[in-house]
Amino acid sequence: MAGGVAAGGGPRAGTGSGATCPSSSCTAGHLLLGIVRPDGTVAALHPPLPVSAAFADRAAAPGLRPPEARFRFAGPCVESACRQWAEGRCTLGDEVADRGRAERAERAGSDASAPPPCAIRPTCRWWAQGGADACRICPGVVHTTTVASA
């Protein structure tokens, strides 16, 4: 996330919850949600694109930064199979919502902006946990901020 939150961890296996993780890995069958801009924010794709095996392979080619540092992906929320999961909740989703609430409080008195358009909102884990506060910060979340070693 621009300003300090990296969303590493992500899904490791499928789940039956039906919820979507908005900060997933570059895996065939997931969705490409957006492209990470130089300033660390995410430019959303409307509509998101399905990730093919060929795209995932090209995006992970040696010598390139990890795909999760250049793009934003969504995949199934895998709940307890994810390192971000604790006490029945996505801890990253809670942190994102907390930052959104803090940002909203800083702008007290001004109109609370509507959350940005989102293709996965109906199933988004962060939306379910944090509502519009999570959505406000979501475009600043980048899964991976480290550079892969060559």
Salt bridges, closest charged atoms under 4 A:
GLU79 OE2 - ARG125 NH2 2.97
ASP94 OD1 - ARG89 NH2 2.67
GLU95 OE2 - ARG99 NH2 3.50
ASP98 OD1 - ARG101 NH2 2.43
GLU103 OE2 - ARG107 NH2 3.27
ASP133 OD2 - ARG101 NH1 3.67
ASP133 OD2 - ARG104 NH2 2.78
ASP133 OD1 - ARG136 NH1 3.33
